[in-house]
């Protein structure tokens, strides 16, 4: 466990932090806030470790302040295990940045819809609800979205109306 008794220290969880927007958020916060600790929630730990190695090239002390931890937001047991570990290791956190998400462009069927909703909606809600008890006073939950979910991408007007 990383310990830091500095009153300016905060503990931030970032899901999907090994690439893209999540990695950019981690890099920016880590560089701007040298007393903060971060938990990278990642589906594949090896990818998280590679991302942390890249971050350490830019921010040398990142290895001491960033912990990579397995978290698959589409899997309720993974969420449960992750939250239990956070509670045991950190007790409280200051923020959860929900960035993990998927988009599947190859095909569109019921299975794809279920997978996307389980990851992007239900998993995010489940994780957020479970983290609530671990948030410090004035803690924050942030949800990152993308333009991939915009209704104009749907070709079917009836679907657009139903989703609206």
C-alpha positions in Angstrom: 0.0 0.0 0.0 1.2 3.5 -0.8 1.1 5.7 2.2 1.3 9.4 2.2 0.3 11.5 5.2 0.4 14.8 3.2 -2.9 16.6 3.7 -2.8 17.6 0.0 -2.7 13.9 -1.0 -5.7 12.4 -2.7 -6.5 9.0 -4.0 -8.0 8.8 -7.5 -9.4 5.7 -9.3 -9.4 5.9 -13.1 -11.0 3.0 -15.0 -9.7 2.2 -18.5 -6.6 4.2 -17.7 -4.1 2.2 -19.8 -4.9 3.9 -23.1 -6.7 6.7 -24.8 -8.6 9.2 -22.8 -8.1 7.4 -19.5 -4.3 7.3 -19.9 -4.3 11.0 -20.9 -6.3 11.9 -17.8 -3.9 9.9 -15.6 -0.8 11.5 -17.2 -2.2 15.0 -16.8 -3.3 14.5 -13.2 -0.2 12.7 -12.2 2.0 15.5 -13.6 0.0 18.3 -12.1 -0.5 16.8 -8.6 2.7 15.3 -7.3 1.1 14.3 -4.0 -1.8 12.4 -5.5 -2.0 8.6 -5.6 -3.8 6.8 -8.5 -5.4 3.4 -9.0 -5.5 2.3 -12.7 -8.5 0.0 -13.1 -7.7 -2.1 -16.1 -9.2 -5.1 -17.8 -5.7 -6.6 -18.7 -3.1 -6.0 -16.0 -0.2 -6.5 -18.4 -1.5 -3.6 -20.6 -1.7 -1.5 -17.4 1.9 -2.3 -16.5 3.0 -1.3 -20.0 1.1 1.9 -19.7 2.7 2.6 -16.3 6.2 1.9 -17.7 5.5 4.5 -20.4 4.2 7.0 -17.8 7.3 6.5 -15.7 9.4 7.6 -18.7 7.6 11.0 -18.5 7.0 11.2 -14.7 9.7 9.2 -12.9 7.9 8.9 -9.6 4.7 7.6 -11.2 5.8 4.0 -10.2 5.6 5.0 -6.5 2.2 6.8 -6.9 0.3 4.6 -9.4 -1.0 1.2 -8.7 -2.3 -1.1 -11.5 -5.3 -3.3 -10.5 -7.5 -5.6 -12.5 -11.0 -4.3 -13.0 -13.4 -5.5 -15.7 -16.5 -3.3 -15.4 -18.5 -5.8 -17.4 -18.0 -8.5 -14.7 -19.8 -8.0 -11.4 -17.4 -10.3 -9.6 -14.4 -8.3 -10.9 -16.1 -5.1 -9.6 -16.7 -6.7 -6.2 -13.1 -7.9 -5.9 -11.8 -4.5 -6.9 -13.9 -2.6 -4.5 -13.0 -5.0 -1.6 -9.3 -4.5 -2.4 -9.7 -0.7 -2.5 -11.5 -0.7 0.9 -8.8 -3.0 2.5 -5.9 -1.1 0.9 -6.9 2.5 0.9 -10.0 2.6 3.2 -11.3 5.8 1.4 -10.8 7.5 -2.0 -11.3 11.0 -3.2 -12.6 10.4 -6.7 -13.7 7.7 -9.2 -13.2 8.6 -12.8 -15.3 6.2 -14.9 -13.7 6.1 -18.2 -13.8 2.3 -19.1 -16.1 1.6 -22.0 -16.3 -0.3 -25.3 -17.7 0.2 -28.7 -18.2 -2.6 -31.3 -18.4 -1.5 -34.9 -18.1 -4.8 -36.7 -21.6 -6.0 -36.3 -24.9 -5.0 -34.6 -27.0 -7.7 -32.9 -28.6 -8.4 -29.6 -25.4 -9.9 -28.1 -23.4 -6.8 -29.0 -26.0 -4.5 -27.5 -26.0 -6.5 -24.3 -22.2 -6.5 -24.1 -22.0 -2.7 -24.7 -24.8 -1.9 -22.2 -23.3 -4.2 -19.6 -19.9 -2.5 -19.9 -20.8 1.1 -20.6 -23.9 1.5 -18.4 -24.6 -1.3 -15.9 -21.0 -1.9 -15.0 -20.4 1.8 -14.6 -23.4 2.1 -12.3 -22.5 -0.9 -10.3 -19.0 0.3 -9.7 -20.1 3.8 -8.8 -22.7 2.5 -6.3 -20.2 0.2 -4.7 -17.6 3.0 -4.4 -20.0 5.5 -2.8 -19.3 4.2 0.7 -15.6 4.6 0.1 -15.7 8.2 -1.0 -14.2 10.8 1.3 -16.3 13.8 2.2 -16.6 15.9 -0.9 -15.5 12.9 -3.0 -16.5 12.9 -6.7 -17.6 10.5 -9.3 -16.9 11.5 -12.8 -18.3 9.7 -15.9 -16.5 10.2 -19.2 -18.5 9.7 -22.3 -17.7 9.7 -26.0 -19.3 10.8 -29.2 -19.7 7.2 -30.2 -23.0 7.1 -28.3 -24.6 9.9 -30.2 -28.0 9.2 -31.6 -27.2 10.7 -35.1 -25.1 7.6 -35.7 -28.3 5.4 -35.7 -29.6 5.1 -39.2 -33.1 4.1 -38.0 -35.4 7.1 -37.1 -37.6 4.8 -35.0 -34.7 3.7 -32.9 -33.6 7.3 -32.5 -37.0 8.2 -31.1 -37.2 5.1 -28.8 -33.7 5.9 -27.3 -34.6 9.5 -26.9 
